[in-house]
Amino acid sequence: MSTWFERRRDRARRRRHFEEVAAWVILPLIVVIGWVVGQQVYSELEEPISAFLQNIDRER
């Protein structure tokens, strides 16, 4: 039977392992999804923003 400290150490090791795997898998997914969503939003707003900026330049 393992002691309380050994069980605690094993739980901490498993938790660190899970966090590391999550960081290598989930974080890149979040970055890629953010990139794709950002491209879509930018392409939708690109024309209105440039038209707005051109109108500001014309008013000056």
C-alpha positions in Angstrom: 0.0 0.0 0.0 1.3 3.4 -0.9 1.6 6.2 1.5 -0.4 9.4 1.4 2.7 11.3 0.1 3.2 8.8 -2.8 -0.4 9.1 -3.8 -0.2 12.8 -3.7 3.0 12.8 -5.8 1.3 10.5 -8.3 -1.7 12.7 -8.6 0.4 15.8 -9.1 2.5 14.0 -11.8 -0.7 12.9 -13.6 -2.1 16.4 -13.4 1.1 18.0 -14.8 1.2 15.4 -17.6 -2.5 16.2 -18.5 -1.8 20.0 -18.4 1.2 19.6 -20.7 -0.7 17.4 -23.2 -3.6 19.9 -23.1 -1.2 22.8 -23.7 0.3 21.0 -26.8 -3.1 20.0 -28.2 -5.7 22.6 -27.1 -3.7 25.8 -27.4 -2.7 25.3 -31.1 -6.4 24.5 -31.8 -7.4 27.7 -30.2 -4.8 29.7 -32.1 -5.8 28.1 -35.5 -9.5 28.7 -34.8 -8.8 32.3 -33.8 -6.8 32.8 -36.9 -9.6 31.5 -39.2 -12.3 33.5 -37.4 -10.1 36.6 -37.5 -9.6 36.2 -41.2 -13.3 35.9 -41.8 -14.1 38.9 -39.6 -11.4 41.0 -41.3 -12.6 40.1 -44.8 -16.1 41.1 -43.8 -15.0 44.4 -42.2 -12.2 45.3 -44.6 -14.3 47.1 -47.2 -16.5 49.1 -44.7 -13.4 50.2 -42.8 -11.5 51.3 -45.9 -14.6 53.2 -47.1 -14.9 54.8 -43.8 -11.3 55.9 -43.7 -11.5 57.2 -47.3 -14.5 59.3 -46.3 -12.6 60.7 -43.4 -9.7 61.6 -45.7 -12.1 63.3 -48.2 -13.6 65.4 -45.4 -10.3 66.9 -44.5 
